[in-house]
C-alpha cells in the first residue's frame, strides 16, 4: 500500500500532459479529478460500511448458534440425569460429601505451604497461566497498557515527531521541484529533468526489496537510520550542486527515501502498538504530518519572492535532519529495551 502511494505520484505528470493534449484549463482538470475522487472515495466508504454491517450480522449469528448449542447441552444433561436410577439430588449430595471430606483431610499447614509456594514463584518472576495467555494475545506488543497509555508513550511521541518532519520535507521537495529545477535551468530544457524526477517516483517499488533486507537483517533501528541517510544524501546534493545531471542522483535518493519513510514508519508503529490502536496511531501520524506541512508556505514564499533561490530552505531542511539521527537511535534503544506503560508522557 505504501508503494502504491508512491506510484500515484505520476498523476502530476499525467495531469500536465492532459492539459497540453486536451487544451483545457487547470480548473477543468482539477474539477474532473475531484469528481473522480468523490466517486472513488464515496464508493469505498459505502462498501466499507456495508462490509462492517455484514461482519456484525455474522457475529450475531455465531453468538446465536453458540447459545443454541448451550441450550441443547443443558437439555441433554437434564435428560441424562433423569434417565439414571439414582436421583440427581442424591448425586449432588454425594459430590458435596466427597468435596467436604477432601477439604477436611487437607491440613491448614498444607494450605499455607501452597500459598507460600505461589508467592515465591511470583517473586522469582514465574508467570501464571493468565499472564502467559495475556502475553500471547498481545502479539509481542512492546508497550503495555490501554490506548491512551500507548499513544502517549515516549516511543510513539518520538515517532510522531520523526514522521511529521520527514512528511513535511517530502511534500516540500515535491511541491517545489518545478521551481527548484527551473532555477537550475530546467525550464530552458522543456522540463526534461522535472519529467525524470516525476517518472522516478513510481520507481520506489524497486526499493521494497532493500527495505525487506534492512528490516529483516538489522531491525527497525537500521530502517529508521536509513531514512535519515537517504534524506541527508538528497539534501546535500540539492545544496552542494547546481548541475542538473548530478541532481538525478538526488532524485534516486529521494525515491528510495520516500519508500523507506512510509514503509519503515508505519511498520515500526504497528510493532509496538496493539492492533486496536494501530489505526488511531496512523491517523495521528498523518494528522501531525499535515499540520507540519504549513511550515512549507513561508519557506517556499521566501525562496520564490525574496531570496530568488532555494538554497536557504534546502539548507534548513538538510541541517534539521541531523537531530533525527539521535531520535532514531533512542527509538531503536527504547524498542529493543521493551518500553512499558510506565514510560509515558504525563
C-alpha positions as CSV (number, residue, x, y, z in Angstrom):
1,X,0.0,0.0,0.0
2,X,2.8,2.4,0.8
3,X,4.4,1.6,-2.6
4,X,1.1,2.4,-4.3
5,X,1.1,5.8,-2.7
6,X,4.5,6.5,-4.4
7,X,3.2,5.0,-7.7
8,X,0.4,7.6,-7.6
9,X,3.0,10.4,-7.8
10,X,2.9,10.0,-11.6
11,X,-0.5,11.6,-11.5
12,X,1.1,15.1,-11.6
13,X,2.8,14.3,-14.9
14,X,-0.4,12.8,-16.3
15,X,-2.4,15.9,-15.5
16,X,0.2,18.1,-17.0
17,X,0.2,16.2,-20.3
18,X,-3.6,16.1,-20.2
19,X,-3.7,19.8,-20.1
20,X,-1.4,20.1,-23.1
21,X,-3.2,17.5,-25.3
22,X,-6.7,18.5,-24.5
23,X,-6.0,22.2,-24.4
24,X,-8.2,22.8,-21.4
25,X,-7.6,24.8,-18.2
26,X,-6.2,23.5,-15.0
27,X,-9.5,24.4,-13.3
28,X,-11.4,22.0,-15.6
29,X,-8.7,19.3,-14.9
30,X,-8.9,19.7,-11.2
31,X,-12.7,19.7,-11.3
32,X,-12.7,16.4,-13.2
33,X,-10.1,15.0,-10.9
34,X,-12.2,16.0,-7.9
35,X,-15.3,14.3,-9.4
36,X,-13.4,11.1,-9.9
37,X,-12.1,11.3,-6.3
38,X,-15.7,11.8,-4.9
39,X,-16.9,8.7,-6.8
40,X,-13.9,6.6,-5.8
41,X,-13.9,7.6,-2.1
42,X,-17.7,7.6,-1.8
43,X,-17.9,4.1,-3.3
44,X,-15.1,2.9,-1.0
45,X,-16.9,4.4,2.1
46,X,-20.2,2.8,1.1
47,X,-18.8,-0.7,0.6
48,X,-16.7,-0.4,3.7
49,X,-19.8,0.4,5.8
50,X,-21.7,-2.5,4.1
51,X,-18.8,-4.8,4.9
52,X,-18.9,-3.7,8.5
53,X,-22.7,-4.4,8.8
54,X,-22.1,-7.8,7.3
55,X,-19.5,-8.6,9.9
56,X,-21.9,-7.6,12.7
57,X,-24.6,-9.9,11.3
58,X,-22.0,-12.8,11.2
59,X,-21.1,-12.2,14.8
60,X,-24.8,-12.2,15.9
61,X,-25.4,-15.4,14.0
62,X,-22.3,-17.0,15.6
63,X,-23.5,-15.9,19.1
64,X,-27.0,-17.3,18.4
65,X,-25.5,-20.7,17.3
66,X,-23.4,-20.8,20.5
67,X,-26.4,-20.0,22.7
68,X,-28.4,-22.6,20.9
69,X,-25.7,-25.2,21.4
70,X,-25.5,-24.5,25.1
71,X,-29.3,-24.9,25.5
72,X,-29.1,-28.3,23.7
73,X,-26.3,-29.3,26.0
74,X,-28.3,-28.3,29.1
75,X,-31.3,-30.3,27.9
76,X,-29.1,-33.3,27.2
77,X,-27.6,-33.2,30.7
78,X,-31.0,-33.0,32.4
79,X,-32.4,-35.8,30.3
80,X,-29.3,-37.9,31.1
81,X,-29.7,-37.3,34.8
82,X,-33.3,-38.2,34.8
83,X,-32.6,-41.5,32.9
84,X,-30.3,-42.8,35.7
85,X,-31.8,-44.8,38.6
86,X,-30.1,-42.6,41.2
87,X,-31.8,-39.2,41.5
88,X,-30.0,-36.1,40.6
89,X,-30.3,-34.7,44.1
90,X,-28.5,-37.7,45.5
91,X,-25.7,-37.3,43.0
92,X,-25.2,-33.7,44.1
93,X,-25.2,-34.8,47.8
94,X,-22.5,-37.4,47.1
95,X,-20.3,-34.9,45.3
96,X,-20.8,-32.4,48.2
97,X,-19.8,-35.0,50.8
98,X,-16.7,-36.0,48.8
99,X,-15.5,-32.4,48.4
100,X,-16.2,-31.7,52.1
101,X,-14.2,-34.8,53.1
102,X,-11.3,-33.8,50.9
103,X,-11.2,-30.3,52.3
104,X,-11.3,-31.6,55.9
105,X,-8.5,-34.0,55.2
106,X,-6.1,-31.3,54.0
107,X,-4.3,-29.7,56.9
108,X,-4.1,-25.9,57.3
109,X,-0.4,-26.0,57.1
110,X,-0.5,-27.5,53.7
111,X,-2.8,-24.7,52.5
112,X,-0.3,-22.2,53.9
113,X,2.5,-24.0,52.1
114,X,0.7,-23.9,48.8
115,X,0.1,-20.1,49.2
116,X,3.8,-19.7,50.1
117,X,4.9,-21.6,47.0
118,X,2.7,-19.4,44.8
119,X,4.0,-16.2,46.2
120,X,7.6,-17.5,46.0
121,X,7.1,-18.4,42.3
122,X,5.7,-14.9,41.6
123,X,8.6,-13.3,43.4
124,X,11.1,-15.2,41.3
125,X,9.4,-13.9,38.1
126,X,7.4,-17.0,37.2
127,X,4.3,-16.2,35.3
128,X,0.9,-17.5,35.9
129,X,-1.2,-19.1,33.1
130,X,-3.4,-16.0,32.9
131,X,-0.3,-13.8,32.4
132,X,1.1,-16.1,29.7
133,X,-2.3,-16.0,27.9
134,X,-2.4,-12.2,28.0
135,X,1.2,-12.0,26.6
136,X,0.2,-14.4,23.7
137,X,-2.8,-12.3,22.8
138,X,-0.8,-9.0,22.7
139,X,1.2,-10.3,19.7
140,X,4.6,-9.1,21.1
141,X,3.4,-5.5,21.7
142,X,6.3,-3.6,23.3
143,X,4.1,-1.0,25.1
144,X,1.6,-2.4,27.5
145,X,-1.5,-0.6,28.6
146,X,-4.6,0.9,27.3
147,X,-5.0,3.1,24.2
148,X,-4.1,6.4,25.9
149,X,-1.1,4.9,27.6
150,X,0.2,3.6,24.3
151,X,-0.4,6.7,22.3
152,X,1.2,8.9,25.0
153,X,4.3,6.8,25.3
154,X,7.6,8.5,24.6
155,X,8.3,6.0,21.8
156,X,5.1,7.0,19.9
157,X,5.7,10.7,20.5
158,X,9.2,10.4,19.1
159,X,7.9,8.5,16.0
160,X,5.2,11.2,15.6
161,X,7.9,14.0,15.5
162,X,10.1,11.9,13.3
163,X,7.4,11.2,10.7
164,X,6.0,14.7,10.8
165,X,9.3,16.3,10.0
166,X,10.0,14.0,7.1
167,X,6.5,14.2,5.7
168,X,6.8,18.0,5.7
169,X,10.2,17.7,3.9
170,X,8.8,15.2,1.5
171,X,5.9,17.5,0.5
172,X,8.2,20.5,0.2
173,X,10.5,18.6,-2.2
174,X,7.5,17.5,-4.3
175,X,5.7,20.8,-4.5
176,X,8.8,22.9,-5.1
177,X,10.5,20.6,-7.6
178,X,9.5,22.5,-10.7
179,X,10.6,25.9,-9.3
180,X,13.8,24.5,-7.8
181,X,14.8,22.8,-11.1
182,X,13.7,25.9,-13.0
183,X,16.2,28.0,-11.1
184,X,18.9,25.5,-12.2
185,X,17.9,25.9,-15.9
186,X,15.3,23.1,-16.4
187,X,12.8,25.5,-17.9
188,X,15.1,26.1,-20.9
189,X,15.2,22.3,-21.5
190,X,11.4,21.9,-21.7
191,X,11.2,20.4,-18.2
192,X,13.3,17.4,-19.1
193,X,14.6,16.9,-15.5
194,X,11.3,17.5,-13.9
195,X,9.9,14.7,-16.1
196,X,12.7,12.4,-15.0
197,X,12.0,13.4,-11.3
198,X,8.3,12.6,-11.7
199,X,8.9,9.3,-13.5
200,X,11.2,8.1,-10.8
201,X,8.5,8.4,-8.1
202,X,6.8,5.1,-9.1
203,X,10.2,3.5,-9.3
204,X,10.2,3.4,-5.5
205,X,8.8,-0.1,-5.9
206,X,12.4,-1.1,-6.7
207,X,13.3,-0.1,-3.2
208,X,11.0,-2.5,-1.5
209,X,13.4,-5.5,-1.5
210,X,16.0,-3.3,0.1
211,X,13.5,-2.3,2.8
212,X,12.9,-6.1,3.5
213,X,16.7,-6.7,3.7
214,X,17.4,-3.9,6.1
215,X,14.4,-4.7,8.4
216,X,14.9,-8.4,8.2
217,X,18.7,-8.4,9.0
218,X,19.2,-5.3,11.0
219,X,15.8,-4.3,12.5
220,X,13.8,-1.2,12.7
221,X,16.6,0.9,14.1
222,X,18.6,0.4,10.9
223,X,15.5,1.2,8.8
224,X,15.0,4.5,10.7
225,X,18.6,5.4,10.2
226,X,18.4,4.5,6.5
227,X,15.6,7.1,6.2
228,X,18.0,9.7,7.7
229,X,20.9,8.8,5.5
230,X,18.8,8.9,2.3
231,X,17.3,12.2,3.2
232,X,20.8,13.6,4.0
233,X,22.2,12.5,0.7
234,X,19.3,14.1,-1.2
235,X,19.6,17.3,0.8
236,X,23.4,17.6,0.3
237,X,23.0,17.1,-3.4
238,X,20.4,19.9,-3.5
239,X,22.6,22.3,-1.5
240,X,26.0,21.5,-2.9
241,X,25.4,21.1,-6.7
242,X,23.8,23.2,-9.4
243,X,24.4,20.6,-12.1
244,X,21.1,19.1,-13.3
245,X,22.8,15.8,-14.2
246,X,24.1,15.5,-10.6
247,X,20.5,16.2,-9.4
248,X,19.5,12.9,-10.9
249,X,21.4,11.1,-8.2
250,X,19.4,13.2,-5.7
251,X,16.2,12.0,-7.5
252,X,17.2,8.4,-6.9
253,X,18.0,9.0,-3.2
254,X,14.7,10.9,-2.8
255,X,12.8,8.0,-4.4
256,X,14.4,5.5,-2.0
257,X,13.8,7.9,0.9
258,X,10.1,8.0,0.3
259,X,9.8,4.2,0.1
260,X,11.8,3.7,3.3
261,X,9.9,6.6,5.1
262,X,6.4,5.2,4.7
263,X,7.3,1.5,4.9
264,X,9.5,1.7,7.9
265,X,7.5,4.3,9.9
266,X,4.1,2.5,9.7
267,X,5.6,-1.0,10.1
268,X,7.5,0.2,13.2
269,X,4.4,1.8,14.6
270,X,2.5,-1.5,14.2
271,X,5.2,-3.3,16.1
272,X,4.7,-1.5,19.4
273,X,1.0,-0.5,19.3
274,X,-1.8,-3.0,19.7
275,X,-3.9,-3.8,16.6
276,X,-6.7,-1.8,18.2
277,X,-4.6,1.3,18.4
278,X,-2.6,1.0,15.2
279,X,-5.3,2.7,13.1
280,X,-5.6,5.5,15.5
281,X,-1.8,5.9,15.6
282,X,-1.6,6.0,11.8
283,X,-4.3,8.7,11.8
284,X,-2.4,10.8,14.4
285,X,0.8,10.4,12.3
286,X,-0.9,11.7,9.1
287,X,-2.6,14.5,11.0
288,X,0.7,15.6,12.6
289,X,2.4,15.5,9.2
290,X,-0.4,17.5,7.6
291,X,-0.1,20.2,10.3
292,X,3.7,20.5,9.8
293,X,3.2,21.0,6.1
294,X,2.1,24.5,6.8
295,X,5.7,25.4,7.7
296,X,6.4,25.0,4.0
297,X,4.4,28.0,3.0
298,X,6.7,30.7,4.4
299,X,9.8,28.7,3.2
300,X,8.5,28.5,-0.3
301,X,7.4,32.1,-0.4
302,X,10.7,33.3,0.9
303,X,12.6,31.3,-1.8
304,X,10.5,32.5,-4.7
305,X,9.6,36.1,-3.7
306,X,12.6,37.3,-1.7
307,X,15.6,35.0,-2.0
308,X,15.2,34.0,-5.7
309,X,16.9,30.8,-4.7
310,X,16.0,27.6,-2.8
311,X,19.5,27.3,-1.2
312,X,18.5,28.6,2.2
313,X,15.2,26.5,2.6
314,X,17.0,23.4,1.4
315,X,19.9,24.1,3.8
316,X,17.5,24.5,6.7
317,X,15.8,21.1,5.9
318,X,19.2,19.4,5.4
319,X,20.6,20.7,8.7
320,X,17.4,19.8,10.6
321,X,18.0,16.1,9.6
322,X,21.0,15.8,12.0
323,X,19.0,15.7,15.3
324,X,16.9,12.9,13.9
325,X,19.9,10.6,13.9
326,X,19.7,10.8,17.7
327,X,15.9,10.4,17.7
328,X,16.2,7.2,15.6
329,X,18.9,5.9,17.9
330,X,16.7,6.4,21.0
331,X,13.7,4.9,19.3
332,X,15.7,1.8,18.5
333,X,17.0,1.7,22.0
334,X,13.6,2.0,23.6
335,X,12.1,-0.6,21.3
336,X,14.9,-3.1,22.0
337,X,14.6,-2.5,25.7
338,X,10.9,-3.0,25.8
339,X,9.2,0.3,26.7
340,X,6.5,-0.3,29.2
341,X,3.4,1.7,30.0
342,X,5.2,3.5,32.8
343,X,7.3,5.3,30.2
344,X,4.5,7.7,29.2
345,X,4.4,11.4,28.8
346,X,2.5,12.8,31.8
